[in-house]
Amino acid sequence: MKRTALSLAAVAALGAAFGAQAQSNVTVYGLIDAGVDYASDAPASTRVTSGGMNTSRWGFRGTEDLGNGLKAVFNLEGGIFLDNGTSDGPLFKRQAYVGLEGDFGRVVLGKSFTTAYDFVLPYDPMAYAPLYSWGTSANATTKQGKYGMTTSFDNLVKYSGKVGELKFGATYGFGEQAGGTSDSAKYALGASYGFGPVSVMATYEQVNGNSVAAGRDKTTVYHLGAMYSNGPLKLQAAMRDYKKDPAATGADVKGTTYWAGVNYQSTPAITLTGAVYLLNVKNVAANADADPVMYVGRVKYALSKRTDLYVAAAYSKAKHDLLTGLSRDDAGLGNTQRGVITGIQHRF
């Protein structure tokens, strides 16, 4: 009770302090998303789900003009489970950083999404939708993991810059371990370039484990992507290559995820989305590769600039009677899965 009271008091104090400055440089914002979701799990289930198109969140962000083109920036952002009203972990689990922005770009310190996360997002047709996207990680099998990227780093220094149509960035997450600076250290690099209606991107990520007698785990992930945008039409395609080198004796974990899709704004209010995701599981025994594929369709209807209704459906299938899931957050419970969600999203 004491901890809850202190947290509520801290939020109230932040709100009061920011309210006095809101007209000048502070924005209170959020995104609220919930729907009714059916999944052909074992057994099949229907439920209210928090976050169909986007994860629900709230936060504060702001800037201060320091003169000569230099600004101070900050962001505090937390997640919300809308189905039960609870917080998704610590108060500002999603982002908590402060930094500077100017002609040189932007540098922030704290916790934030990685450079890889930022650069891959525009190339995912479903824009990392909790239901249904494998843009950040797949849900291929419960045996070896999700073959995904690391979406955010703690203890980070993050830089982003732009020269003409070239955008670039880098993120370093300090490991802060007694064993040395390399233990638990994390790196992410990214770049994109646009020419006319076409843009391309590439990212690289490395996450170190801690040193043990057998060595140190290391996970490396890279992405390549391309996008074509012309009026109401947007075509996206990308791939992610994942490799984990275990410190102990054992085979490397390898897998490559491919996806492609289309977004088409058929009317000012209606956007149609279709996508396919495929994971090629590698370096496993014969007939042990699930190699799941997921097909997704979604219709979004804008009631206003801030409020959308949506319906999304997905079907996934794995080979060799292995398990697959639809959501990156749900366990695979069968070799095929079907799901549909109808929801509403509001931004403030």
DOLUMTI-321712 format. One record per residue (C-alpha): x, y, z; residue in three letters. Coordinates in pm, 1 decimal, padded with zeros to 6 digits. Layout:
% DOLUMTI-321712
<atom c1="X" c2="Y" c3="Z" type="ALA"/>
...
//
This chain:
% DOLUMTI-321712
<atom c1="00000.0" c2="00000.0" c3="00000.0" type="MET"/>
<atom c1="00279.1" c2="00241.8" c3="00083.0" type="LYS"/>
<atom c1="00448.0" c2="00179.3" c3="-00252.3" type="ARG"/>
<atom c1="00119.5" c2="00231.2" c3="-00440.4" type="THR"/>
<atom c1="00048.6" c2="00552.5" c3="-00250.3" type="ALA"/>
<atom c1="00395.3" c2="00684.8" c3="-00324.0" type="LEU"/>
<atom c1="00357.7" c2="00603.6" c3="-00695.1" type="SER"/>
<atom c1="00022.6" c2="00780.6" c3="-00715.2" type="LEU"/>
<atom c1="00164.7" c2="01077.9" c3="-00528.9" type="ALA"/>
<atom c1="00457.0" c2="01094.1" c3="-00771.5" type="ALA"/>
<atom c1="00222.7" c2="01090.6" c3="-01072.0" type="VAL"/>
<atom c1="00006.1" c2="01360.4" c3="-00915.0" type="ALA"/>
<atom c1="00310.0" c2="01577.3" c3="-00845.9" type="ALA"/>
<atom c1="00436.8" c2="01530.5" c3="-01202.4" type="LEU"/>
<atom c1="00096.1" c2="01617.7" c3="-01343.3" type="GLY"/>
<atom c1="00072.2" c2="01932.0" c3="-01133.1" type="ALA"/>
<atom c1="00423.3" c2="02044.0" c3="-01224.8" type="ALA"/>
<atom c1="00375.1" c2="01974.3" c3="-01595.5" type="PHE"/>
<atom c1="00031.1" c2="02133.1" c3="-01600.2" type="GLY"/>
<atom c1="00183.1" c2="02468.3" c3="-01510.7" type="ALA"/>
<atom c1="00417.2" c2="02441.8" c3="-01811.3" type="GLN"/>
<atom c1="00182.2" c2="02268.0" c3="-02056.9" type="ALA"/>
<atom c1="00124.4" c2="02569.5" c3="-02280.4" type="GLN"/>
<atom c1="00494.9" c2="02627.1" c3="-02331.6" type="SER"/>
<atom c1="00675.7" c2="02299.4" c3="-02372.6" type="ASN"/>
<atom c1="00513.0" c2="01990.2" c3="-02214.8" type="VAL"/>
<atom c1="00261.8" c2="01751.9" c3="-02371.9" type="THR"/>
<atom c1="00053.3" c2="01493.7" c3="-02188.0" type="VAL"/>
<atom c1="-00034.1" c2="01219.3" c3="-02437.2" type="TYR"/>
<atom c1="-00156.4" c2="00864.8" c3="-02464.2" type="GLY"/>
<atom c1="-00297.5" c2="00587.5" c3="-02678.2" type="LEU"/>
<atom c1="-00583.4" c2="00368.5" c3="-02556.8" type="ILE"/>
<atom c1="-00654.3" c2="00048.5" c3="-02750.7" type="ASP"/>
<atom c1="-00882.0" c2="-00243.7" c3="-02662.7" type="ALA"/>
<atom c1="-01083.5" c2="-00506.8" c3="-02844.8" type="GLY"/>
<atom c1="-01269.4" c2="-00834.9" c3="-02823.5" type="VAL"/>
<atom c1="-01036.3" c2="-01112.2" c3="-02937.2" type="ASP"/>
<atom c1="-01112.7" c2="-01472.0" c3="-03040.7" type="TYR"/>
<atom c1="-00828.8" c2="-01724.6" c3="-03062.1" type="ALA"/>
<atom c1="-00848.4" c2="-02093.3" c3="-03151.9" type="SER"/>
<atom c1="-00629.3" c2="-02188.1" c3="-02859.3" type="ASP"/>
<atom c1="-00661.4" c2="-02514.6" c3="-02668.1" type="ALA"/>
<atom c1="-00936.8" c2="-02456.8" c3="-02565.3" type="PRO"/>
<atom c1="-01065.0" c2="-02175.9" c3="-02790.0" type="ALA"/>
<atom c1="-01118.9" c2="-01851.1" c3="-02602.8" type="SER"/>
<atom c1="-01285.6" c2="-01513.0" c3="-02637.4" type="THR"/>
<atom c1="-01159.4" c2="-01224.0" c3="-02425.8" type="ARG"/>
<atom c1="-01117.7" c2="-00849.2" c3="-02394.2" type="VAL"/>
<atom c1="-00763.5" c2="-00769.3" c3="-02505.5" type="THR"/>
<atom c1="-00560.2" c2="-00457.9" c3="-02433.2" type="SER"/>
<atom c1="-00382.7" c2="-00352.6" c3="-02749.9" type="GLY"/>
<atom c1="-00493.6" c2="-00485.7" c3="-03085.2" type="GLY"/>
<atom c1="-00331.1" c2="-00235.3" c3="-03323.4" type="MET"/>
<atom c1="-00103.0" c2="-00072.4" c3="-03064.4" type="ASN"/>
<atom c1="00004.7" c2="-00119.4" c3="-02706.2" type="THR"/>
<atom c1="-00186.1" c2="00115.0" c3="-02474.2" type="SER"/>
<atom c1="00035.9" c2="00380.4" c3="-02314.2" type="ARG"/>
<atom c1="00045.1" c2="00724.6" c3="-02152.5" type="TRP"/>
<atom c1="00322.2" c2="00972.9" c3="-02093.7" type="GLY"/>
<atom c1="00477.6" c2="01317.9" c3="-02077.3" type="PHE"/>
<atom c1="00716.0" c2="01465.0" c3="-02331.6" type="ARG"/>
<atom c1="00857.5" c2="01811.4" c3="-02370.0" type="GLY"/>
<atom c1="01128.0" c2="02043.7" c3="-02492.0" type="THR"/>
<atom c1="01298.6" c2="02360.4" c3="-02376.8" type="GLU"/>
<atom c1="01451.3" c2="02605.0" c3="-02624.7" type="ASP"/>
<atom c1="01807.3" c2="02674.2" c3="-02507.8" type="LEU"/>
<atom c1="01887.9" c2="02914.3" c3="-02792.4" type="GLY"/>
<atom c1="02109.7" c2="02888.9" c3="-03101.6" type="ASN"/>
<atom c1="01907.6" c2="02593.6" c3="-03229.7" type="GLY"/>
<atom c1="01969.7" c2="02380.8" c3="-02919.2" type="LEU"/>
<atom c1="01685.1" c2="02216.4" c3="-02725.4" type="LYS"/>
<atom c1="01657.1" c2="02006.4" c3="-02411.1" type="ALA"/>
<atom c1="01421.4" c2="01709.3" c3="-02458.4" type="VAL"/>
<atom c1="01265.6" c2="01451.6" c3="-02229.0" type="PHE"/>
<atom c1="01010.6" c2="01169.8" c3="-02238.7" type="ASN"/>
<atom c1="00844.0" c2="00961.3" c3="-01965.7" type="LEU"/>
<atom c1="00613.7" c2="00685.5" c3="-02092.3" type="GLU"/>
<atom c1="00439.8" c2="00391.9" c3="-01926.0" type="GLY"/>
<atom c1="00229.2" c2="00102.7" c3="-02052.6" type="GLY"/>
<atom c1="-00128.6" c2="00018.4" c3="-01954.1" type="ILE"/>
<atom c1="-00325.4" c2="-00306.1" c3="-01955.6" type="PHE"/>
<atom c1="-00663.5" c2="-00167.0" c3="-02052.0" type="LEU"/>
<atom c1="-00855.3" c2="-00487.6" c3="-01982.0" type="ASP"/>
<atom c1="-00790.7" c2="-00461.8" c3="-01607.6" type="ASN"/>
<atom c1="-00651.1" c2="-00110.0" c3="-01559.7" type="GLY"/>
<atom c1="-00312.6" c2="-00217.8" c3="-01427.3" type="THR"/>
<atom c1="00030.5" c2="-00084.1" c3="-01518.9" type="SER"/>
<atom c1="00250.3" c2="-00279.6" c3="-01759.1" type="ASP"/>
<atom c1="00543.5" c2="-00310.3" c3="-01520.3" type="GLY"/>
<atom c1="00732.7" c2="-00014.7" c3="-01369.1" type="PRO"/>
<atom c1="00574.8" c2="00331.5" c3="-01385.6" type="LEU"/>
<atom c1="00772.2" c2="00443.4" c3="-01694.8" type="PHE"/>
<atom c1="00867.5" c2="00104.2" c3="-01835.9" type="LYS"/>
<atom c1="00843.8" c2="00206.1" c3="-02202.0" type="ARG"/>
<atom c1="01060.5" c2="00520.5" c3="-02203.7" type="GLN"/>
<atom c1="01237.6" c2="00741.2" c3="-01951.8" type="ALA"/>
<atom c1="01506.7" c2="00967.1" c3="-02097.3" type="TYR"/>
<atom c1="01649.3" c2="01318.0" c3="-02112.8" type="VAL"/>
<atom c1="01881.0" c2="01470.4" c3="-02372.3" type="GLY"/>
<atom c1="01971.6" c2="01741.2" c3="-02620.4" type="LEU"/>
<atom c1="01867.9" c2="01811.7" c3="-02979.5" type="GLU"/>
<atom c1="02023.1" c2="02045.7" c3="-03233.1" type="GLY"/>
<atom c1="02179.2" c2="02071.3" c3="-03577.5" type="ASP"/>
<atom c1="02400.4" c2="01774.6" c3="-03483.3" type="PHE"/>
<atom c1="02096.5" c2="01550.0" c3="-03427.8" type="GLY"/>
<atom c1="01960.0" c2="01416.0" c3="-03100.2" type="ARG"/>
<atom c1="02134.8" c2="01248.6" c3="-02804.0" type="VAL"/>
<atom c1="01938.6" c2="01102.0" c3="-02511.5" type="VAL"/>
<atom c1="02026.4" c2="00905.1" c3="-02197.9" type="LEU"/>
<atom c1="01808.2" c2="00668.5" c3="-01995.4" type="GLY"/>
<atom c1="01569.6" c2="00403.2" c3="-02127.8" type="LYS"/>
<atom c1="01422.3" c2="00406.7" c3="-02476.9" type="SER"/>
<atom c1="01347.5" c2="00203.4" c3="-02785.4" type="PHE"/>
<atom c1="01654.9" c2="00093.5" c3="-02977.7" type="THR"/>
<atom c1="01780.0" c2="00230.2" c3="-03307.9" type="THR"/>
<atom c1="01687.1" c2="-00101.1" c3="-03473.3" type="ALA"/>
<atom c1="01331.2" c2="-00073.9" c3="-03339.3" type="TYR"/>
<atom c1="01295.0" c2="00280.6" c3="-03473.6" type="ASP"/>
<atom c1="01425.8" c2="00202.5" c3="-03822.2" type="PHE"/>
<atom c1="01241.6" c2="-00126.8" c3="-03878.2" type="VAL"/>
<atom c1="00899.7" c2="00005.7" c3="-03766.2" type="LEU"/>
<atom c1="00807.2" c2="00185.8" c3="-04093.0" type="PRO"/>
<atom c1="00884.2" c2="-00133.2" c3="-04288.0" type="TYR"/>
<atom c1="00636.6" c2="-00354.8" c3="-04101.0" type="ASP"/>
<atom c1="00293.4" c2="-00346.7" c3="-04273.3" type="PRO"/>
<atom c1="00121.5" c2="-00408.3" c3="-03936.4" type="MET"/>
<atom c1="00344.0" c2="-00152.4" c3="-03756.0" type="ALA"/>
<atom c1="00428.4" c2="-00390.7" c3="-03468.3" type="TYR"/>
<atom c1="00060.1" c2="-00454.8" c3="-03392.3" type="ALA"/>
<atom c1="00028.4" c2="-00686.5" c3="-03089.4" type="PRO"/>
<atom c1="-00243.2" c2="-00861.3" c3="-03294.7" type="LEU"/>
<atom c1="-00104.6" c2="-00960.8" c3="-03543.8" type="TYR"/>
<atom c1="00260.5" c2="-00891.5" c3="-03634.1" type="SER"/>
<atom c1="00593.5" c2="-01073.1" c3="-03621.7" type="TRP"/>
<atom c1="00781.7" c2="-00752.4" c3="-03698.7" type="GLY"/>
<atom c1="00961.3" c2="-00748.1" c3="-03362.7" type="THR"/>
<atom c1="00958.5" c2="-01122.4" c3="-03292.1" type="SER"/>
<atom c1="00781.3" c2="-01433.9" c3="-03406.9" type="ALA"/>
<atom c1="00600.9" c2="-01696.1" c3="-03202.8" type="ASN"/>
<atom c1="00718.9" c2="-01996.1" c3="-03392.9" type="ALA"/>
<atom c1="00789.9" c2="-02255.2" c3="-03128.8" type="THR"/>
<atom c1="00820.3" c2="-02281.4" c3="-02754.4" type="THR"/>
<atom c1="01148.7" c2="-02472.9" c3="-02785.9" type="LYS"/>
<atom c1="01408.6" c2="-02215.2" c3="-02886.6" type="GLN"/>
<atom c1="01257.6" c2="-01868.5" c3="-02861.7" type="GLY"/>
<atom c1="01103.2" c2="-01600.8" c3="-03078.1" type="LYS"/>
<atom c1="01398.3" c2="-01514.9" c3="-03306.9" type="TYR"/>
<atom c1="01337.2" c2="-01145.6" c3="-03246.2" type="GLY"/>
<atom c1="01505.2" c2="-00812.2" c3="-03188.0" type="MET"/>
<atom c1="01553.0" c2="-00636.0" c3="-02855.5" type="THR"/>
<atom c1="01297.8" c2="-00356.4" c3="-02860.1" type="THR"/>
<atom c1="01446.2" c2="-00133.4" c3="-02586.8" type="SER"/>
<atom c1="01764.4" c2="-00090.7" c3="-02382.7" type="PHE"/>
<atom c1="01809.8" c2="00018.2" c3="-02023.0" type="ASP"/>
<atom c1="02108.5" c2="00237.4" c3="-01929.9" type="ASN"/>
<atom c1="02142.0" c2="00363.8" c3="-02286.5" type="LEU"/>
<atom c1="02300.8" c2="00644.6" c3="-02483.7" type="VAL"/>
<atom c1="02113.2" c2="00693.8" c3="-02811.2" type="LYS"/>
<atom c1="02200.1" c2="00912.8" c3="-03108.3" type="TYR"/>
<atom c1="01994.2" c2="00991.5" c3="-03418.8" type="SER"/>
<atom c1="02080.3" c2="01220.4" c3="-03709.8" type="GLY"/>
<atom c1="01988.9" c2="01308.9" c3="-04067.3" type="LYS"/>
<atom c1="02169.1" c2="01442.9" c3="-04373.8" type="VAL"/>
<atom c1="01938.8" c2="01501.9" c3="-04667.4" type="GLY"/>
<atom c1="01747.1" c2="01179.4" c3="-04733.8" type="GLU"/>
<atom c1="01992.1" c2="00974.2" c3="-04524.9" type="LEU"/>
<atom c1="01883.6" c2="00895.6" c3="-04169.8" type="LYS"/>
<atom c1="02114.4" c2="00716.4" c3="-03926.5" type="PHE"/>
<atom c1="02144.6" c2="00631.2" c3="-03560.4" type="GLY"/>
<atom c1="02321.9" c2="00429.2" c3="-03292.7" type="ALA"/>
<atom c1="02234.8" c2="00301.9" c3="-02944.9" type="THR"/>
<atom c1="02465.4" c2="00170.1" c3="-02673.5" type="TYR"/>
<atom c1="02333.8" c2="00008.4" c3="-02357.8" type="GLY"/>
<atom c1="02577.6" c2="-00015.5" c3="-02068.2" type="PHE"/>
<atom c1="02593.1" c2="-00362.1" c3="-01912.7" type="GLY"/>
<atom c1="02682.3" c2="-00225.9" c3="-01568.1" type="GLU"/>
<atom c1="02814.6" c2="-00564.7" c3="-01454.2" type="GLN"/>
<atom c1="03103.2" c2="-00634.7" c3="-01219.8" type="ALA"/>
<atom c1="03259.9" c2="-00876.0" c3="-01468.4" type="GLY"/>
<atom c1="03360.8" c2="-00601.9" c3="-01713.6" type="GLY"/>
<atom c1="03225.8" c2="-00346.9" c3="-01957.2" type="THR"/>
<atom c1="03142.1" c2="-00610.4" c3="-02221.0" type="SER"/>
<atom c1="02917.8" c2="-00818.9" c3="-01994.6" type="ASP"/>
<atom c1="02550.0" c2="-00748.2" c3="-02075.1" type="SER"/>
<atom c1="02651.8" c2="-00462.9" c3="-02309.4" type="ALA"/>
<atom c1="02417.3" c2="-00395.4" c3="-02601.5" type="LYS"/>
<atom c1="02465.9" c2="-00224.6" c3="-02939.4" type="TYR"/>
<atom c1="02227.0" c2="-00119.6" c3="-03216.7" type="ALA"/>
<atom c1="02295.3" c2="00061.4" c3="-03544.8" type="LEU"/>
<atom c1="02059.8" c2="00167.2" c3="-03821.1" type="GLY"/>
<atom c1="02032.8" c2="00368.3" c3="-04141.3" type="ALA"/>
<atom c1="01772.1" c2="00440.3" c3="-04407.8" type="SER"/>
<atom c1="01775.6" c2="00625.8" c3="-04736.0" type="TYR"/>
<atom c1="01491.7" c2="00754.7" c3="-04951.0" type="GLY"/>
<atom c1="01493.4" c2="00832.6" c3="-05321.6" type="PHE"/>
<atom c1="01161.2" c2="00932.1" c3="-05468.2" type="GLY"/>
<atom c1="00886.2" c2="00688.3" c3="-05368.0" type="PRO"/>
<atom c1="01138.4" c2="00418.7" c3="-05265.6" type="VAL"/>
<atom c1="01325.3" c2="00386.6" c3="-04935.9" type="SER"/>
<atom c1="01558.5" c2="00120.7" c3="-04797.0" type="VAL"/>
<atom c1="01690.8" c2="00043.7" c3="-04449.3" type="MET"/>
<atom c1="01945.5" c2="-00171.7" c3="-04268.3" type="ALA"/>
<atom c1="02006.1" c2="-00234.0" c3="-03897.0" type="THR"/>
<atom c1="02241.8" c2="-00435.7" c3="-03679.3" type="TYR"/>
<atom c1="02208.2" c2="-00535.3" c3="-03313.4" type="GLU"/>
<atom c1="02435.3" c2="-00723.0" c3="-03070.5" type="GLN"/>
<atom c1="02343.9" c2="-00821.8" c3="-02715.6" type="VAL"/>
<atom c1="02608.0" c2="-00975.3" c3="-02488.5" type="ASN"/>
<atom c1="02544.5" c2="-01209.5" c3="-02199.3" type="GLY"/>
<atom c1="02755.7" c2="-01231.3" c3="-01884.6" type="ASN"/>
<atom c1="03087.2" c2="-01414.8" c3="-01868.4" type="SER"/>
<atom c1="03074.9" c2="-01768.5" c3="-01731.1" type="VAL"/>
<atom c1="03330.5" c2="-02049.6" c3="-01725.0" type="ALA"/>
<atom c1="03235.7" c2="-02156.0" c3="-02077.2" type="ALA"/>
<atom c1="03250.3" c2="-01803.5" c3="-02219.8" type="GLY"/>
<atom c1="02978.5" c2="-01548.2" c3="-02291.6" type="ARG"/>
<atom c1="02647.8" c2="-01570.7" c3="-02478.1" type="ASP"/>
<atom c1="02608.7" c2="-01333.9" c3="-02771.9" type="LYS"/>
<atom c1="02301.9" c2="-01261.3" c3="-02983.9" type="THR"/>
<atom c1="02326.3" c2="-01081.2" c3="-03316.9" type="THR"/>
<atom c1="02036.7" c2="-00960.1" c3="-03530.4" type="VAL"/>
<atom c1="02029.9" c2="-00767.3" c3="-03856.3" type="TYR"/>
<atom c1="01746.5" c2="-00636.0" c3="-04074.1" type="HIS"/>
<atom c1="01715.3" c2="-00533.4" c3="-04438.0" type="LEU"/>
<atom c1="01406.0" c2="-00369.6" c3="-04580.8" type="GLY"/>
<atom c1="01252.3" c2="-00179.6" c3="-04870.5" type="ALA"/>
<atom c1="00937.0" c2="00028.5" c3="-04908.2" type="MET"/>
<atom c1="00743.9" c2="00187.9" c3="-05193.7" type="TYR"/>
<atom c1="00499.7" c2="00473.0" c3="-05118.1" type="SER"/>
<atom c1="00282.5" c2="00643.4" c3="-05378.4" type="ASN"/>
<atom c1="-00028.8" c2="00831.2" c3="-05269.5" type="GLY"/>
<atom c1="-00269.1" c2="00593.4" c3="-05093.3" type="PRO"/>
<atom c1="-00053.6" c2="00286.1" c3="-05169.0" type="LEU"/>
<atom c1="00234.8" c2="00157.6" c3="-04957.4" type="LYS"/>
<atom c1="00426.2" c2="-00167.4" c3="-05019.3" type="LEU"/>
<atom c1="00668.5" c2="-00299.3" c3="-04755.3" type="GLN"/>
<atom c1="00907.6" c2="-00593.1" c3="-04736.9" type="ALA"/>
<atom c1="01185.1" c2="-00683.9" c3="-04492.8" type="ALA"/>
<atom c1="01383.4" c2="-00966.9" c3="-04339.3" type="MET"/>
<atom c1="01547.3" c2="-01031.0" c3="-04003.3" type="ARG"/>
<atom c1="01839.1" c2="-01270.0" c3="-03949.5" type="ASP"/>
<atom c1="01879.5" c2="-01394.1" c3="-03590.9" type="TYR"/>
<atom c1="02170.6" c2="-01583.7" c3="-03437.4" type="LYS"/>
<atom c1="02244.6" c2="-01673.4" c3="-03076.1" type="LYS"/>
<atom c1="02586.8" c2="-01814.1" c3="-02986.0" type="ASP"/>
<atom c1="02551.7" c2="-01997.1" c3="-02652.4" type="PRO"/>
<atom c1="02839.7" c2="-01982.8" c3="-02404.6" type="ALA"/>
<atom c1="02795.3" c2="-02347.0" c3="-02313.0" type="ALA"/>
<atom c1="02842.9" c2="-02631.8" c3="-02558.9" type="THR"/>
<atom c1="02554.1" c2="-02654.7" c3="-02798.0" type="GLY"/>
<atom c1="02433.4" c2="-02558.2" c3="-03141.6" type="ALA"/>
<atom c1="02382.0" c2="-02194.5" c3="-03234.9" type="ASP"/>
<atom c1="02019.6" c2="-02084.5" c3="-03251.5" type="VAL"/>
<atom c1="01948.8" c2="-01946.5" c3="-03598.5" type="LYS"/>
<atom c1="01643.1" c2="-01827.5" c3="-03784.6" type="GLY"/>
<atom c1="01546.2" c2="-01582.4" c3="-04057.0" type="THR"/>
<atom c1="01209.1" c2="-01404.4" c3="-04061.7" type="THR"/>
<atom c1="01069.1" c2="-01263.2" c3="-04385.2" type="TYR"/>
<atom c1="00761.5" c2="-01046.1" c3="-04430.1" type="TRP"/>
<atom c1="00583.5" c2="-00843.0" c3="-04695.8" type="ALA"/>
<atom c1="00260.0" c2="-00651.0" c3="-04711.3" type="GLY"/>
<atom c1="00048.9" c2="-00368.6" c3="-04844.2" type="VAL"/>
<atom c1="-00138.2" c2="-00073.1" c3="-04694.6" type="ASN"/>
<atom c1="-00399.5" c2="00092.5" c3="-04913.4" type="TYR"/>
<atom c1="-00614.4" c2="00391.4" c3="-04813.5" type="GLN"/>
<atom c1="-00919.8" c2="00317.4" c3="-05024.1" type="SER"/>
<atom c1="-01114.0" c2="00620.9" c3="-04892.9" type="THR"/>
<atom c1="-01017.4" c2="00904.1" c3="-04655.2" type="PRO"/>
<atom c1="-01161.0" c2="00694.1" c3="-04370.4" type="ALA"/>
<atom c1="-01077.0" c2="00333.6" c3="-04469.5" type="ILE"/>
<atom c1="-00731.3" c2="00172.8" c3="-04472.9" type="THR"/>
<atom c1="-00684.6" c2="-00187.5" c3="-04585.0" type="LEU"/>
<atom c1="-00380.2" c2="-00390.5" c3="-04474.8" type="THR"/>
<atom c1="-00259.7" c2="-00733.1" c3="-04581.4" type="GLY"/>
<atom c1="00061.9" c2="-00905.7" c3="-04474.7" type="ALA"/>
<atom c1="00240.0" c2="-01239.6" c3="-04465.7" type="VAL"/>
<atom c1="00517.9" c2="-01339.8" c3="-04220.2" type="TYR"/>
<atom c1="00741.9" c2="-01645.1" c3="-04259.8" type="LEU"/>
<atom c1="01008.0" c2="-01776.0" c3="-04022.0" type="LEU"/>
<atom c1="01276.0" c2="-02008.8" c3="-04156.9" type="ASN"/>
<atom c1="01408.3" c2="-02199.0" c3="-03852.9" type="VAL"/>
<atom c1="01767.7" c2="-02311.0" c3="-03905.0" type="LYS"/>
<atom c1="02032.6" c2="-02529.3" c3="-03744.4" type="ASN"/>
<atom c1="01793.4" c2="-02783.9" c3="-03594.5" type="VAL"/>
<atom c1="01751.3" c2="-03158.3" c3="-03638.5" type="ALA"/>
<atom c1="01562.2" c2="-03298.6" c3="-03934.9" type="ALA"/>
<atom c1="01184.9" c2="-03250.4" c3="-03906.9" type="ASN"/>
<atom c1="01233.6" c2="-03019.4" c3="-03605.8" type="ALA"/>
<atom c1="01194.7" c2="-02693.6" c3="-03797.5" type="ASP"/>
<atom c1="00852.4" c2="-02541.8" c3="-03743.0" type="ALA"/>
<atom c1="00901.5" c2="-02283.9" c3="-04021.2" type="ASP"/>
<atom c1="00566.6" c2="-02118.8" c3="-03942.6" type="PRO"/>
<atom c1="00383.2" c2="-01881.3" c3="-04174.2" type="VAL"/>
<atom c1="00117.0" c2="-01626.8" c3="-04074.5" type="MET"/>
<atom c1="-00134.1" c2="-01451.1" c3="-04301.6" type="TYR"/>
<atom c1="-00296.8" c2="-01129.7" c3="-04175.1" type="VAL"/>
<atom c1="-00571.1" c2="-00895.8" c3="-04295.9" type="GLY"/>
<atom c1="-00703.1" c2="-00579.2" c3="-04133.8" type="ARG"/>
<atom c1="-00960.9" c2="-00308.2" c3="-04203.5" type="VAL"/>
<atom c1="-00930.9" c2="00023.6" c3="-04018.6" type="LYS"/>
<atom c1="-01206.0" c2="00285.8" c3="-04019.9" type="TYR"/>
<atom c1="-01125.5" c2="00637.2" c3="-03895.8" type="ALA"/>
<atom c1="-01413.6" c2="00790.2" c3="-03703.3" type="LEU"/>
<atom c1="-01200.6" c2="01103.7" c3="-03656.5" type="SER"/>
<atom c1="-00835.8" c2="01209.4" c3="-03656.6" type="LYS"/>
<atom c1="-00796.1" c2="01051.3" c3="-03312.4" type="ARG"/>
<atom c1="-01035.8" c2="00755.0" c3="-03303.0" type="THR"/>
<atom c1="-01030.1" c2="00438.5" c3="-03515.9" type="ASP"/>
<atom c1="-01233.7" c2="00120.6" c3="-03534.4" type="LEU"/>
<atom c1="-01062.3" c2="-00191.8" c3="-03667.9" type="TYR"/>
<atom c1="-01111.7" c2="-00558.5" c3="-03747.0" type="VAL"/>
<atom c1="-00809.7" c2="-00788.2" c3="-03795.3" type="ALA"/>
<atom c1="-00785.5" c2="-01160.3" c3="-03863.9" type="ALA"/>
<atom c1="-00490.9" c2="-01398.9" c3="-03885.1" type="ALA"/>
<atom c1="-00408.5" c2="-01761.5" c3="-03960.7" type="TYR"/>
<atom c1="-00076.2" c2="-01934.7" c3="-03885.2" type="SER"/>
<atom c1="00053.0" c2="-02282.6" c3="-03961.5" type="LYS"/>
<atom c1="00371.6" c2="-02470.8" c3="-03868.0" type="ALA"/>
<atom c1="00535.5" c2="-02771.2" c3="-04031.8" type="LYS"/>
<atom c1="00602.1" c2="-03114.2" c3="-03879.6" type="HIS"/>
<atom c1="00315.2" c2="-03085.9" c3="-03628.2" type="ASP"/>
<atom c1="00514.6" c2="-02832.9" c3="-03425.9" type="LEU"/>
<atom c1="00366.0" c2="-02542.0" c3="-03234.1" type="LEU"/>
<atom c1="00294.3" c2="-02193.1" c3="-03359.1" type="THR"/>
<atom c1="00110.7" c2="-01891.0" c3="-03223.5" type="GLY"/>
<atom c1="-00043.3" c2="-01575.0" c3="-03362.8" type="LEU"/>
<atom c1="00075.7" c2="-01314.6" c3="-03115.5" type="SER"/>
<atom c1="00436.6" c2="-01260.1" c3="-03015.0" type="ARG"/>
<atom c1="00314.1" c2="-01264.0" c3="-02653.1" type="ASP"/>
<atom c1="00109.5" c2="-01586.0" c3="-02652.6" type="ASP"/>
<atom c1="00242.3" c2="-01939.6" c3="-02638.8" type="ALA"/>
<atom c1="00195.6" c2="-02166.8" c3="-02935.7" type="GLY"/>
<atom c1="-00067.7" c2="-02430.8" c3="-02856.4" type="LEU"/>
<atom c1="-00112.5" c2="-02609.2" c3="-03187.0" type="GLY"/>
<atom c1="00029.7" c2="-02655.4" c3="-03533.8" type="ASN"/>
<atom c1="-00237.6" c2="-02417.6" c3="-03668.0" type="THR"/>
<atom c1="-00391.5" c2="-02109.3" c3="-03507.8" type="GLN"/>
<atom c1="-00673.8" c2="-01876.2" c3="-03608.7" type="ARG"/>
<atom c1="-00772.8" c2="-01547.2" c3="-03454.4" type="GLY"/>
<atom c1="-00981.5" c2="-01234.8" c3="-03504.4" type="VAL"/>
<atom c1="-01009.4" c2="-00910.6" c3="-03309.4" type="ILE"/>
<atom c1="-01253.6" c2="-00620.8" c3="-03330.5" type="THR"/>
<atom c1="-01143.5" c2="-00309.6" c3="-03145.4" type="GLY"/>
<atom c1="-01127.5" c2="00063.0" c3="-03097.2" type="ILE"/>
<atom c1="-00826.0" c2="00292.9" c3="-03057.6" type="GLN"/>
<atom c1="-00815.7" c2="00652.1" c3="-02933.9" type="HIS"/>
<atom c1="-00517.5" c2="00887.5" c3="-02920.2" type="ARG"/>
<atom c1="-00496.6" c2="01193.4" c3="-02696.3" type="PHE"/>
//
